[in-house]
Amino acid sequence: MAANIQWDLYAWGDVYLVRMLYNERETAFPPSCRPIARGSFYYRLSELERCFGR
């Protein structure tokens, strides 16, 4: 079995947005990470750093 995990990084001015795809489908990060809007699969890079403790 194999899996395909992809993180896309987008620059929006000085803000970076990240989304994750699992087997080419948008996938949410853990619930402790907050997306930019409810139901969105885009997260600020700074939020992921906070969420994952980096």
N, C-alpha and C positions, 0 to 999 in steps of 0.2 A: 504494500500500500504506500502511496505517496500523497503528499499534500503540497499545495502551492500557496505560499503566504507572501503577500506583497504589501509594502507600505508606500503610499504616494505622498510626497511632500510638495506643497504649493506655497509660493511666496505671495503675500498680499500686503504690499508695502513693507513695513518692518515686522509684520505678523506672519508666522508660518503656520499653515494648516496641514494636518495629517489625516489620512484615512487609511484603513486597513482592508485588504481584500483577502478572503480565504477561498481558495479554489475559484477565483475570479468573481466572487460575490462580496458586496460590501458587508462588513462585519463590524459590530460594535466592540469597543474595548470594554474592559471590566466595568461593572456598574459604578464603581468608586470614581471613575473618570467621567467628567462632564463634557458632553459635546457642545458645539457652539450654539445649537438650538435643539429644542426637544424633537426627537425623531431623526436627527441628523447623524450622519456617519463621519462628520468632520470634527476634528478636535484641534485646539490650539496646541502647538508644541510645548508651550509653557505649562499647560494643563497636564499633558502626559508626563512631563518631568515631575510635577507635583504628585501626580497619581502613582507613579512608579518609584517615588522617593529619590530622584536624582537631582 
